[in-house]
Structure formats: C-alpha cells, structure tokens
C-alpha cells in the first residue's frame, strides 16, 4: 500500500457504518459484510457527497483491486489492471479465454460467481462488491428456487465458510436495501457481518443543507437551516437534494407548506402505499360525547406537548362497536398532540419475504420520523398473531416484529402506537399488556339524550350543516340506539332532503322525516358482543356505561360465550 492511498486502515473521519466495517475487518472479526437500509443515498466523502458504491471504491477500499457485480451489468472492474489480473486468473482454469471472449463475461450468477470466487481464492488485496443482492439470493424457499439459483447460493456459502479465503487479504461487500428480501441462509450466516447504513441525523442534514445553500442559494427561505433540518426528519440526502432543487425553481422559494407537502410525497412514494401521512383537521373539541375518554386524552396530549416522555404511554388501544368514532377520536387526539401522524396501510404481500421487507421498511422509517403517532385501524386483522396458519410463518414473524417495536422502551414518548378495533378479543394478549398498549379506552353508543345532543352539535359543525332546527326530539329520542356514525348520516341526509326541497337550511320537518325513516343496517347481537368485549377491555371504569359496571366479570364472560357462536 502506498503512503498516500486511502483504505480500510485510513485514520480519516468516516461515517459510523464505515468505521464499524473497517474495525471488524482490521481485527479479523469478519471479511464478508452485508450493508443494508439507506444504501442508495449519498455518502459524505472528502470531496463532497458521492454514492455508496463510489465511496467504497474511492475512500474505503482504495488499496484493493475491486471487482463489482450485479445481474444487470455483470462483472465490472475498477481499472484495466484489475481486469487483466482477473482474466489471467481465469486462463488458469480456461486457457481458451482471451480478451475478446472476456468481453462476454457471463451475467447470470450461476456462471459469474464461480469466476469471481476463483479470483478471490488465488489473488491478494481483492475486494468484491455485489450490489442488489436480493435479486441474486431472494428470500425464497429452497424448494422453489431454480437449479441455477441454488448453485449461486452454494457459491456464496462456500465463500463464507472457506478456510482458503480466510488466509487472504480479501473481503466481500454485499449491498441490499432490505434484509428481509435476502435469502435467510445468507443474512443469518454467522460469518457474515450485517451493518445498517442509517438515514442521516439532524446534524448531518443541517450540514448538507448548509453546503447546498452555499453553492446554490435560494432567494426566499421561511426557516433557518437548523429549523429545516428538524422539519426534514425521515429524509435522506437524495430527498433533501430533490426538495432544495425544486425550491430553487419555485417563485415562492422554500416555505413551511412546501416542506410538509414534499416530505409527505417523498415518504409515501418511498413506502409505495405502505403508510399514509395524515393531516387531522379537527382537535378533541370537535368530538361530541365521550366525555371521559376526551378528558383522559386531553391530559395525555398536554403531557406529550410538555415533552414529558417518561410519562407517555407506549401505546393506546381504542375499542368499541362499529360507528363509535374510534378513528375520528384518534386523529383528533393526534392533532392536539402536535405530532406527525401516519397510518399503516396494507403492507402484506403475496410474495415470499415481501411482507416482512415492507414491515421492516416501515419500522425503520418510524424511527427516523419520531416523535410520531402511529394509527393502526382494524388492528386485529393487521397485526397478526403468534399462530402460523399455512403461511410459512409470515403471520408469526410480522407479529414478533411489531410486538418488539411496540415494547422498545427507548421509543417511549417518541413513537405512540394507537390500535383501533371493534374486536379487541381477537388481539393477542401480548399486544394488549402493560408495556405495549398500556391504556385501553372503550367507546360506546351515546346513552343519554344529552350525549346525543353533543354529538349532533359536533357533527353539524364538522360537516358545516346549516339548519334552523328547533326540535331535535325525533333524533334525540330515536327508538334505535344510534351511533355517532348514524347521527352523522341522518344529518347529511336531512341536508340533502332540504336542498331537494329548495331550502337553504335544514328545517324541523326535514330532520323529522329522515329520523323517522332511518333504520341502521347492523347486527344487534354483534353490537352487543362488541360492547361487552369493550367493557371488559377498558382500563378505566369511568369510561364504561353504568349498565356494564353492574355486571361481574363472570357475567360478562358467560354472556360472551352465549353470543360467540352467533357472531362472525
């Protein structure tokens, strides 16, 4: 090694992941590395920001002869010298191979990997970089893999376990975005060191923003560099470049709204429909009824806004019959907390490994976006259980990942999980225990005319319904036990009837007509069952109606057993 070359022994400041790789290589702890997560971002180098592959070649592996491989480009080299050394080594095994035929080096892994392996075994100071690893060793069952794919898998396992390789000064760097997309026999091999390349932290983002604005000034910026760095949590350098470049072309410069919208679009695009950013329009003052639940959530929102992380719950379970406003209440609470809000979408996929990879991406993203509120609707269906049901263990692995994330005490006050379901009895007890969902809030249909009136007023404000109603009796004393969703539907129908009749406002007769005709479409036995399981789940008796407080736990259990066969 020349005195001015930069390599794994360089003492210059490196990113944390690069320092870990260099340390493990220098100490002999590992010679095979798998880099994952934020691997397609820019990396800070001595002369600016470069791709991860460029950083590996220019900064980290500068004293090595570098061979690169991916399925699309095949085998490539860092220099003509490395190419000729590679070719010379192949001629030992295949004397007919010359420069002309070498131009047609194979691209498929089954033929390319043995050639690279030969160069690794019989040469020194060689570094091999294999990109897009998940396309070469995908997370599939062995029985479903082709013969060539199995041969390629065996080749890599040979590299990992061969004593011959350990006697050389060579190393292998594998690159994949998601660990879950890589075959289990590769990612879980004890000889392979897996290193996570993280998203940039706030200080790193601020340094990048400062350098970008110095080189490419933006005329109008509503916030300073430190504020912008804080607002862009969850974005990497490529995202920041896109955001700032777009602002240079905008006549308005860079505004808070630009940052919010661009960040939302970038993250939702990166997650390909796995999560959705929410911007709640209403706070808890817009919620009608639910007095005890609202008071508890107001106090909790104040605790979070004060920054008292140690007093915040890890998670909240909101349960109750359909139509009680679980989702609306959760969004209103999130708005009063003043935190970013995301909602889990359908992250499950039919392809082997895809579901776990999607969930892995979401969980990593939540860490970078914190502090944040995570909403999971229909949680009993979304989160899975410990049981396997002919799905090769996918359901079990999903459950384990989410359960581990929810119980990580380092996230207390940073990630607040809110699970919503009308069937909390279907949720595994592991998710509902203290240390995960610590508060269980039960919602019920309004019990009194006063509660219904509160909901009527809240729904009228929410839907901007103009009225001249002086007699709410047909609605308040409706013969059916109406839910909040039922009341909202009646008000919207009454407005439609009023407009068809040529009224600008809803009148008494419009409301009376709709209320008389309205019949909720629901299964009363299912509603009773959902009410009983909600009453059993509540961690505060003040949130449970009097008719359930008088029942013992044994009476509730017996009634549930009677109803269970009749409820789907």
C-alpha positions as CSV (number, residue, x, y, z in Angstrom):
1,X,0.0,0.0,0.0
2,X,1.4,3.4,-0.9
3,X,1.7,6.0,1.8
4,X,-0.9,8.3,0.2
5,X,-3.6,5.7,-0.6
6,X,-6.8,5.6,1.4
7,X,-8.1,2.3,2.6
8,X,-9.6,0.4,5.4
9,X,-6.7,1.5,7.5
10,X,-7.3,5.2,6.9
11,X,-7.5,7.3,10.0
12,X,-9.6,10.0,8.4
13,X,-13.1,10.6,9.8
14,X,-15.6,8.1,8.3
15,X,-19.3,7.5,8.7
16,X,-20.2,5.3,11.7
17,X,-21.1,2.4,9.5
18,X,-17.8,2.6,7.6
19,X,-15.9,2.8,10.8
20,X,-17.6,-0.4,12.0
21,X,-16.8,-2.2,8.8
22,X,-13.1,-1.1,8.9
23,X,-12.8,-2.1,12.6
24,X,-14.2,-5.6,12.0
25,X,-12.0,-6.1,9.0
26,X,-8.8,-4.8,10.7
27,X,-9.3,-7.0,13.8
28,X,-10.1,-10.1,11.7
29,X,-13.6,-10.3,13.1
30,X,-15.1,-10.5,9.6
31,X,-14.2,-10.4,5.9
32,X,-17.8,-10.6,4.5
33,X,-20.1,-7.7,5.1
34,X,-23.7,-7.0,4.2
35,X,-24.7,-3.3,4.0
36,X,-28.4,-2.6,4.2
37,X,-31.1,0.0,4.7
38,X,-30.1,3.5,3.3
39,X,-27.7,2.1,0.8
40,X,-28.8,4.1,-2.3
41,X,-28.3,7.5,-0.7
42,X,-25.3,9.9,-0.9
43,X,-22.4,9.5,1.4
44,X,-20.2,12.3,2.8
45,X,-16.7,11.9,1.3
46,X,-13.6,14.1,1.4
47,X,-14.6,15.9,-1.8
48,X,-18.3,16.2,-1.4
49,X,-21.2,13.8,-1.5
50,X,-21.0,10.6,-3.6
51,X,-22.9,7.3,-4.0
52,X,-22.2,4.5,-1.6
53,X,-20.5,2.4,-4.3
54,X,-18.3,5.4,-5.2
55,X,-17.5,5.9,-1.5
56,X,-16.5,2.2,-1.1
57,X,-14.2,2.4,-4.1
58,X,-12.7,5.8,-3.6
59,X,-12.5,6.1,0.2
60,X,-12.7,2.8,1.9
61,X,-11.2,0.2,-0.5
62,X,-8.6,2.4,-2.3
63,X,-5.8,-0.1,-1.9
64,X,-7.7,-3.0,-3.2
65,X,-8.3,-4.4,-6.7
66,X,-12.1,-4.1,-6.9
67,X,-14.5,-6.4,-8.8
68,X,-18.1,-5.3,-9.0
69,X,-21.1,-7.4,-9.9
70,X,-24.8,-7.1,-10.3
71,X,-27.2,-9.1,-12.5
72,X,-27.8,-6.2,-15.0
73,X,-24.2,-5.2,-15.7
74,X,-22.5,-8.4,-14.9
75,X,-18.8,-8.4,-13.8
76,X,-17.1,-5.0,-14.0
77,X,-13.8,-3.7,-12.6
78,X,-12.3,-0.6,-11.1
79,X,-9.4,-0.5,-13.5
80,X,-7.8,-2.1,-16.6
81,X,-5.1,-3.5,-14.4
82,X,-7.7,-5.4,-12.3
83,X,-9.5,-6.6,-15.4
84,X,-6.2,-8.1,-16.8
85,X,-5.4,-9.7,-13.4
86,X,-8.8,-11.2,-13.3
87,X,-8.5,-12.5,-16.9
88,X,-5.1,-14.0,-16.2
89,X,-6.5,-15.9,-13.2
90,X,-9.4,-17.3,-15.3
91,X,-7.0,-18.5,-18.0
92,X,-5.5,-21.0,-15.5
93,X,-8.9,-22.7,-15.4
94,X,-9.8,-21.9,-19.0
95,X,-6.8,-21.5,-21.4
96,X,-9.0,-20.5,-24.3
97,X,-10.3,-17.4,-22.6
98,X,-8.8,-14.3,-24.1
99,X,-9.6,-10.5,-24.0
100,X,-12.0,-10.8,-26.9
101,X,-14.1,-13.6,-25.3
102,X,-13.7,-11.9,-21.9
103,X,-15.8,-9.0,-23.2
104,X,-18.7,-11.5,-23.0
105,X,-18.2,-12.4,-19.3
106,X,-21.4,-14.1,-18.0
107,X,-24.0,-12.0,-16.3
108,X,-26.0,-14.8,-14.7
109,X,-25.0,-15.6,-11.1
110,X,-24.6,-19.3,-11.6
111,X,-21.6,-18.7,-14.0
112,X,-20.3,-15.3,-12.8
113,X,-19.9,-16.1,-9.1
114,X,-17.6,-19.1,-9.6
115,X,-15.3,-16.9,-11.7
116,X,-15.3,-14.2,-9.0
117,X,-14.7,-16.9,-6.4
118,X,-11.6,-18.1,-8.3
119,X,-10.1,-14.6,-8.4
120,X,-10.8,-14.2,-4.6
121,X,-9.1,-17.5,-3.7
122,X,-5.9,-17.1,-5.7
123,X,-5.3,-13.4,-5.5
124,X,-4.5,-10.9,-2.8
125,X,-5.8,-7.5,-1.9
126,X,-9.1,-8.1,-3.8
127,X,-12.4,-6.5,-2.8
128,X,-15.7,-7.8,-4.3
129,X,-18.8,-5.6,-4.2
130,X,-22.1,-7.3,-5.1
131,X,-25.0,-4.9,-5.5
132,X,-28.8,-5.6,-5.5
133,X,-28.1,-8.8,-3.5
134,X,-31.8,-9.5,-3.1
135,X,-32.1,-10.1,-6.9
136,X,-29.4,-12.8,-6.7
137,X,-30.3,-14.5,-3.4
138,X,-34.0,-13.7,-3.0
139,X,-35.9,-14.7,0.2
140,X,-37.5,-17.9,-1.3
141,X,-37.9,-21.4,-0.1
142,X,-35.2,-23.7,-1.2
143,X,-37.7,-26.0,-2.9
144,X,-39.0,-23.1,-5.0
145,X,-35.6,-22.0,-6.3
146,X,-34.2,-23.0,-9.7
147,X,-31.2,-25.1,-10.1
148,X,-29.0,-22.1,-11.1
149,X,-30.3,-20.1,-8.1
150,X,-29.4,-23.0,-5.7
151,X,-25.9,-23.2,-7.3
152,X,-25.4,-19.5,-6.8
153,X,-26.5,-19.8,-3.1
154,X,-24.0,-22.6,-2.6
155,X,-21.2,-20.5,-4.1
156,X,-21.7,-17.7,-1.6
157,X,-22.0,-20.1,1.3
158,X,-18.6,-21.5,0.1
159,X,-17.1,-18.1,0.3
160,X,-18.4,-17.5,3.8
161,X,-17.1,-20.8,5.2
162,X,-13.9,-21.5,3.2
163,X,-10.6,-21.6,5.2
164,X,-8.8,-20.7,2.0
165,X,-10.5,-17.3,1.9
166,X,-9.5,-16.6,5.5
167,X,-5.8,-16.8,4.6
168,X,-6.1,-14.0,2.0
169,X,-6.2,-10.2,2.4
170,X,-9.5,-10.0,0.6
171,X,-13.0,-9.0,1.5
172,X,-16.6,-9.1,0.1
173,X,-19.2,-6.3,0.5
174,X,-22.8,-7.2,-0.3
175,X,-25.4,-4.5,-0.7
176,X,-29.2,-4.8,-0.3
177,X,-31.8,-2.3,0.7
178,X,-33.8,-4.7,2.9
179,X,-32.5,-7.6,5.0
180,X,-35.8,-9.4,4.7
181,X,-35.6,-9.5,0.9
182,X,-32.3,-11.5,1.1
183,X,-32.3,-15.3,1.5
184,X,-32.4,-16.5,5.1
185,X,-29.3,-18.7,4.7
186,X,-27.3,-15.6,3.6
187,X,-28.5,-12.9,6.0
188,X,-28.4,-15.2,9.1
189,X,-24.9,-16.7,8.3
190,X,-22.7,-16.4,11.4
191,X,-19.6,-15.5,9.2
192,X,-21.4,-12.5,7.7
193,X,-21.3,-9.1,9.4
194,X,-24.5,-7.2,8.8
195,X,-24.1,-3.4,9.0
196,X,-27.0,-1.0,8.9
197,X,-26.4,2.2,6.9
198,X,-28.7,4.7,8.7
199,X,-30.6,7.7,7.4
200,X,-28.7,11.0,8.2
201,X,-29.4,12.5,11.6
202,X,-30.4,16.1,12.2
203,X,-26.8,17.4,12.4
204,X,-25.9,15.7,9.2
205,X,-28.9,17.0,7.4
206,X,-28.1,20.5,8.6
207,X,-24.5,20.2,7.3
208,X,-25.8,19.1,3.9
209,X,-28.4,21.9,3.8
210,X,-25.7,24.5,4.7
211,X,-23.4,23.3,1.9
212,X,-26.2,23.1,-0.7
213,X,-27.4,26.6,0.0
214,X,-23.9,28.0,-0.1
215,X,-23.4,26.5,-3.5
216,X,-27.0,27.1,-4.8
217,X,-28.7,30.0,-2.9
218,X,-32.5,30.1,-2.7
219,X,-33.8,33.6,-2.7
220,X,-36.6,33.1,-0.1
221,X,-36.5,30.6,2.7
222,X,-39.1,30.8,5.5
223,X,-37.0,28.9,8.0
224,X,-33.3,28.8,9.0
225,X,-31.0,25.9,8.4
226,X,-31.5,24.3,11.8
227,X,-35.3,24.5,11.6
228,X,-35.2,23.0,8.1
229,X,-33.0,20.2,9.3
230,X,-35.5,19.5,12.1
231,X,-38.5,19.5,9.8
232,X,-36.9,17.1,7.4
233,X,-36.6,14.1,9.7
234,X,-37.1,10.9,7.8
235,X,-35.5,12.2,4.6
236,X,-32.1,11.3,3.3
237,X,-29.6,13.4,1.3
238,X,-31.1,12.4,-2.1
239,X,-34.6,13.5,-0.8
240,X,-33.1,16.8,0.6
241,X,-31.4,17.5,-2.8
242,X,-34.8,17.0,-4.5
243,X,-36.6,19.3,-2.1
244,X,-34.0,22.1,-2.3
245,X,-33.6,21.8,-6.1
246,X,-37.4,22.1,-6.5
247,X,-37.4,25.2,-4.2
248,X,-34.8,26.9,-6.5
249,X,-37.2,26.7,-9.4
250,X,-40.2,28.0,-7.3
251,X,-41.1,31.7,-7.4
252,X,-42.1,31.4,-3.7
253,X,-38.8,29.9,-2.6
254,X,-39.0,27.4,0.2
255,X,-42.0,27.6,2.6
256,X,-43.2,25.5,5.5
257,X,-46.0,24.2,3.4
258,X,-43.6,23.2,0.6
259,X,-41.5,21.2,3.1
260,X,-44.6,19.5,4.6
261,X,-46.1,18.5,1.2
262,X,-42.7,17.4,-0.4
263,X,-41.8,15.4,2.7
264,X,-45.2,13.7,2.7
265,X,-45.0,12.9,-1.1
266,X,-41.4,11.6,-0.8
267,X,-42.0,9.3,2.1
268,X,-45.3,7.9,0.8
269,X,-43.6,7.3,-2.6
270,X,-40.7,5.6,-0.9
271,X,-43.0,3.4,1.1
272,X,-45.2,2.7,-2.0
273,X,-48.5,2.8,-0.2
274,X,-47.3,1.1,2.9
275,X,-48.1,4.2,5.1
276,X,-50.1,7.3,4.7
277,X,-49.4,10.7,6.3
278,X,-52.4,12.2,7.9
279,X,-53.2,15.9,8.5
280,X,-56.0,15.9,11.0
281,X,-58.3,18.9,10.6
282,X,-60.1,18.7,14.0
283,X,-59.0,18.5,17.6
284,X,-60.7,16.9,20.6
285,X,-63.0,20.0,21.0
286,X,-64.7,18.8,17.8
287,X,-65.6,15.4,19.3
288,X,-69.1,15.1,20.7
289,X,-69.9,12.9,23.7
290,X,-67.2,10.6,25.0
291,X,-66.5,12.9,27.9
292,X,-64.3,10.7,30.0
293,X,-62.3,9.5,27.0
294,X,-61.7,13.1,25.8
295,X,-60.6,14.3,29.2
296,X,-58.1,11.5,29.5
297,X,-56.7,12.1,26.0
298,X,-56.5,15.9,26.6
299,X,-54.4,15.3,29.7
300,X,-52.2,12.9,27.7
301,X,-51.8,15.4,24.8
302,X,-50.6,18.1,27.3
303,X,-48.1,15.6,28.8
304,X,-46.7,14.9,25.3
305,X,-46.6,18.6,24.3
306,X,-44.7,19.4,27.5
307,X,-42.0,16.9,26.4
308,X,-42.5,14.6,29.5
309,X,-41.5,11.5,27.5
310,X,-41.2,9.2,30.6
311,X,-44.9,9.8,31.4
312,X,-46.3,9.0,28.0
313,X,-47.8,5.5,27.4
314,X,-46.1,3.2,24.9
315,X,-49.5,2.6,23.2
316,X,-53.2,3.0,23.4
317,X,-55.9,0.6,22.5
318,X,-59.2,2.2,21.4
319,X,-62.0,-0.3,21.2
320,X,-65.8,-0.2,20.8
321,X,-68.6,-1.2,18.5
322,X,-68.6,-0.1,14.9
323,X,-69.6,3.5,14.3
324,X,-68.4,4.9,17.7
325,X,-65.8,7.2,16.1
326,X,-62.6,5.4,17.1
327,X,-60.7,6.6,14.0
328,X,-62.0,10.2,14.3
329,X,-61.2,10.4,18.0
330,X,-57.7,9.1,17.4
331,X,-57.0,11.7,14.7
332,X,-58.4,14.5,16.8
333,X,-56.1,13.4,19.7
334,X,-53.1,13.3,17.4
335,X,-53.8,16.8,16.2
336,X,-53.9,18.1,19.8
337,X,-50.5,16.3,20.5
338,X,-49.0,18.4,17.7
339,X,-47.1,15.4,16.3
340,X,-46.8,13.9,12.8
341,X,-49.4,11.2,12.2
342,X,-49.0,8.2,10.0
343,X,-51.4,5.4,9.4
344,X,-50.5,1.8,8.5
345,X,-51.8,0.7,5.1
346,X,-51.9,-2.8,3.8
347,X,-48.2,-3.9,4.0
348,X,-48.9,-7.6,3.4
349,X,-47.9,-9.1,0.1
350,X,-48.3,-12.5,-1.6
351,X,-44.6,-12.9,-2.4
352,X,-42.2,-14.7,-0.1
353,X,-40.3,-12.2,2.1
354,X,-42.1,-9.1,0.8
355,X,-44.4,-8.7,3.8
356,X,-41.5,-8.8,6.2
357,X,-39.5,-6.5,4.0
358,X,-42.4,-4.0,3.8
359,X,-42.8,-4.0,7.6
360,X,-39.0,-3.6,8.1
361,X,-39.0,-0.5,5.9
362,X,-42.0,0.9,7.8
363,X,-40.4,0.3,11.2
364,X,-37.0,1.9,10.1
365,X,-38.9,4.9,8.8
366,X,-40.8,5.4,12.1
367,X,-37.5,5.6,13.9
368,X,-36.4,8.4,11.7
369,X,-39.7,10.3,11.8
370,X,-40.1,10.2,15.6
371,X,-41.7,11.8,17.6
372,X,-44.7,10.4,15.8
373,X,-48.2,8.9,16.3
374,X,-48.9,5.7,14.5
375,X,-52.5,4.8,13.8
376,X,-53.5,1.1,13.0
377,X,-57.1,0.6,12.1
378,X,-58.7,-2.8,12.2
379,X,-55.7,-3.8,14.3
380,X,-56.9,-7.3,15.0
381,X,-56.6,-8.1,11.2
382,X,-53.5,-6.0,10.5
383,X,-51.1,-7.2,13.2
384,X,-51.3,-11.0,13.1
385,X,-50.7,-13.4,15.9
386,X,-48.2,-15.9,17.2
387,X,-50.0,-18.6,15.4
388,X,-49.0,-19.9,12.0
389,X,-51.8,-20.6,9.5
390,X,-50.2,-22.2,6.5
391,X,-48.4,-19.0,5.6
392,X,-44.8,-20.3,6.1
393,X,-44.7,-18.4,9.4
394,X,-45.3,-14.9,7.9
395,X,-48.0,-14.1,10.3
396,X,-45.9,-15.1,13.3
397,X,-42.9,-13.1,12.1
398,X,-45.0,-10.0,11.5
399,X,-46.4,-10.2,15.0
400,X,-43.0,-10.6,16.5
401,X,-41.5,-7.6,14.7
402,X,-44.4,-5.3,15.7
403,X,-44.5,-6.6,19.3
404,X,-40.8,-6.0,19.6
405,X,-41.1,-2.5,18.2
406,X,-44.1,-1.6,20.5
407,X,-42.2,-2.8,23.6
408,X,-38.9,-1.0,22.9
409,X,-38.7,1.4,25.9
410,X,-36.3,3.6,24.1
411,X,-39.3,4.7,22.0
412,X,-41.4,5.8,24.9
413,X,-42.6,9.4,24.1
414,X,-41.1,9.0,20.6
415,X,-43.5,6.6,18.9
416,X,-47.0,6.4,20.2
417,X,-49.0,3.4,18.9
418,X,-52.8,3.7,18.7
419,X,-54.6,0.5,17.9
420,X,-58.2,0.6,16.9
421,X,-60.6,-2.3,16.7
422,X,-64.2,-3.3,17.3
423,X,-62.9,-6.8,18.3
424,X,-60.2,-6.5,20.9
425,X,-60.8,-10.1,21.9
426,X,-59.1,-11.1,18.6
427,X,-55.9,-9.2,19.5
428,X,-53.2,-11.3,21.1
429,X,-52.8,-10.6,24.8
430,X,-49.1,-9.9,24.2
431,X,-50.0,-6.7,22.3
432,X,-52.5,-5.5,24.9
433,X,-50.4,-6.0,28.0
434,X,-48.7,-3.2,30.0
435,X,-45.5,-2.1,28.3
436,X,-47.2,-2.1,24.9
437,X,-50.8,-0.9,24.9
438,X,-50.9,0.5,28.4
439,X,-54.2,2.3,28.2
440,X,-57.4,0.7,26.9
441,X,-60.1,3.2,26.0
442,X,-63.6,1.8,25.5
443,X,-66.2,3.8,23.4
444,X,-69.9,3.1,23.4
445,X,-73.0,4.5,21.7
446,X,-74.4,7.6,23.4
447,X,-76.5,6.5,26.4
448,X,-78.5,9.7,27.0
449,X,-80.3,12.5,25.1
450,X,-77.6,14.9,26.4
451,X,-74.8,12.9,24.9
452,X,-76.7,12.6,21.6
453,X,-77.2,16.4,21.5
454,X,-73.4,16.9,22.0
455,X,-72.7,14.6,19.0
456,X,-75.4,16.3,16.9
457,X,-73.8,19.7,17.5
458,X,-70.3,18.3,16.8
459,X,-71.4,16.6,13.6
460,X,-73.2,19.7,12.4
461,X,-70.0,21.8,12.9
462,X,-67.8,19.1,11.3
463,X,-70.0,18.8,8.2
464,X,-70.9,22.5,8.0
465,X,-74.6,21.8,8.1
466,X,-76.7,25.0,8.2
467,X,-80.0,24.5,10.0
468,X,-83.0,26.1,11.6
469,X,-83.9,23.1,13.7
470,X,-85.6,23.9,17.0
471,X,-86.9,20.5,17.8
472,X,-84.3,17.7,17.9
473,X,-86.6,15.2,19.6
474,X,-87.0,12.9,16.6
475,X,-83.3,12.4,16.7
476,X,-82.5,12.6,20.4
477,X,-85.3,10.1,21.3
478,X,-84.9,7.8,18.3
479,X,-86.2,4.3,19.0
480,X,-82.9,2.8,17.9
481,X,-79.7,3.1,19.9
482,X,-77.9,5.4,17.4
483,X,-74.1,5.5,17.0
484,X,-72.2,8.7,16.2
485,X,-71.9,7.5,12.6
486,X,-75.7,7.0,12.4
487,X,-76.3,10.6,13.7
488,X,-73.9,12.0,11.1
489,X,-75.6,10.0,8.4
490,X,-79.0,11.4,9.4
491,X,-77.8,15.0,9.4
492,X,-76.2,14.6,6.0
493,X,-79.4,13.0,4.6
494,X,-81.5,15.8,6.1
495,X,-79.4,18.4,4.3
496,X,-79.8,16.6,1.1
497,X,-83.6,16.4,1.6
498,X,-83.7,20.1,2.4
499,X,-81.8,21.1,-0.7
500,X,-84.0,18.9,-2.9
501,X,-87.0,20.7,-1.4
502,X,-85.4,24.1,-2.2
503,X,-84.4,25.0,1.4
504,X,-81.0,26.7,2.2
505,X,-81.2,25.3,5.8
506,X,-82.3,22.0,7.3
507,X,-85.8,22.5,8.9
508,X,-87.6,20.7,11.6
509,X,-89.7,18.7,9.1
510,X,-86.6,17.7,7.1
511,X,-85.0,16.2,10.2
512,X,-88.2,14.6,11.4
513,X,-88.7,12.9,8.0
514,X,-85.2,11.4,7.8
515,X,-85.1,10.4,11.5
516,X,-88.4,8.6,11.2
517,X,-87.3,6.7,8.0
518,X,-83.8,5.9,9.2
519,X,-83.0,2.3,10.2
520,X,-79.4,1.4,11.0
521,X,-78.1,-1.6,9.0
522,X,-76.4,-3.7,11.6
523,X,-76.4,-6.9,13.6
524,X,-77.7,-6.2,17.1
525,X,-76.1,-9.4,18.5
526,X,-72.8,-8.4,17.0
527,X,-73.1,-4.9,18.5
528,X,-73.9,-6.4,22.0
529,X,-70.8,-8.7,21.7
530,X,-68.6,-5.7,20.7
531,X,-69.9,-3.7,23.6
532,X,-69.2,-6.5,26.1
533,X,-65.6,-7.1,24.9
534,X,-65.0,-3.3,25.0
535,X,-66.4,-3.1,28.6
536,X,-64.1,-6.0,29.6
537,X,-61.1,-4.3,28.0
538,X,-61.4,-0.8,29.5
539,X,-58.7,0.1,31.9
540,X,-60.8,2.8,33.5
541,X,-64.3,2.0,34.9
542,X,-65.3,5.7,34.4
543,X,-65.4,5.1,30.6
544,X,-67.9,2.1,31.0
545,X,-71.6,2.8,31.0
546,X,-73.5,2.0,34.2
547,X,-75.3,-1.0,32.7
548,X,-72.0,-2.8,32.3
549,X,-70.4,-1.6,35.6
550,X,-73.1,-3.6,37.5
551,X,-72.1,-6.8,35.7
552,X,-69.4,-9.0,37.2
553,X,-66.5,-10.3,35.0
554,X,-68.1,-13.7,35.3
555,X,-71.4,-12.5,34.0
556,X,-69.8,-10.7,31.1
557,X,-67.8,-13.9,30.2
558,X,-70.9,-16.1,30.3
559,X,-72.9,-13.7,28.0
560,X,-69.9,-13.5,25.6
561,X,-69.9,-17.3,25.5
562,X,-73.6,-17.4,24.6
563,X,-73.2,-14.8,21.8
564,X,-69.9,-16.1,20.3
565,X,-71.4,-18.8,18.1
566,X,-73.8,-16.2,16.7
567,X,-71.2,-13.6,15.8
568,X,-69.0,-14.0,12.7
